[in-house]
């Protein structure tokens, strides 16, 4: 896998339990700072669908 530039939300800048994202031209990678070796790879369409679901409250308890 290519070297990825991981980013996390500003609200999590110094926390230990944060989502991290790396965006490349061909894919979007997601991981948790608690388990950095467990990486999910999404297509751009899957990434946009995930963001839309989060914004629409589809994952709210």
Secondary structure per residue as TSV (DSSP state, phi and psi in degrees):
chain	resnum	aa	ss	phi	psi
A	1	X	-	360.0	141.4
A	2	X	-	-66.0	160.0
A	3	X	-	-66.6	125.9
A	4	X	-	-105.7	145.3
A	5	X	-	-97.8	99.5
A	6	X	-	-81.6	138.0
A	7	X	E	-126.3	150.1
A	8	X	E	-131.8	159.5
A	9	X	-	-58.8	147.3
A	10	X	G	-57.1	-34.0
A	11	X	G	-64.7	-18.6
A	12	X	G	-107.1	12.7
A	13	X	T	-47.4	-42.1
A	14	X	T	-116.9	14.1
A	15	X	-	-89.7	168.2
A	16	X	S	-106.8	-4.3
A	17	X	S	-127.4	78.3
A	18	X	-	-135.3	150.0
A	19	X	E	-75.2	146.9
A	20	X	E	-130.5	142.5
A	21	X	E	-129.9	140.3
A	22	X	E	-129.7	123.5
A	23	X	E	-110.0	126.3
A	24	X	-	-119.8	170.5
A	25	X	S	-59.3	-29.5
A	26	X	S	-105.8	-10.0
A	27	X	-	-164.2	167.2
A	28	X	E	-121.8	130.8
A	29	X	E	-110.9	138.0
A	30	X	E	-125.2	145.8
A	31	X	E	-157.3	167.6
A	32	X	E	-102.2	142.0
A	33	X	T	-64.9	-19.6
A	34	X	T	-77.2	-26.2
A	35	X	E	-134.5	70.1
A	36	X	E	-65.0	-16.0
A	37	X	E	-87.0	-11.8
A	38	X	E	-93.1	97.8
A	39	X	E	-114.8	129.8
A	40	X	E	-99.4	138.3
A	41	X	E	-112.6	123.8
A	42	X	E	-117.7	150.3
A	43	X	-	-75.5	167.0
A	44	X	H	-61.0	-37.7
A	45	X	H	-65.1	-44.7
A	46	X	H	-61.4	-40.5
A	47	X	H	-61.7	-47.2
A	48	X	H	-64.4	-38.2
A	49	X	H	-65.8	-39.9
A	50	X	H	-62.9	-46.8
A	51	X	H	-60.9	-41.3
A	52	X	H	-63.3	-41.6
A	53	X	H	-63.3	-40.1
A	54	X	H	-64.5	-47.2
A	55	X	H	-63.5	-31.7
A	56	X	T	-87.3	2.6
A	57	X	T	78.9	16.8
A	58	X	T	-64.9	-19.3
A	59	X	T	-109.0	6.0
A	60	X	-	-70.3	142.2
A	61	X	-	-78.8	360.0
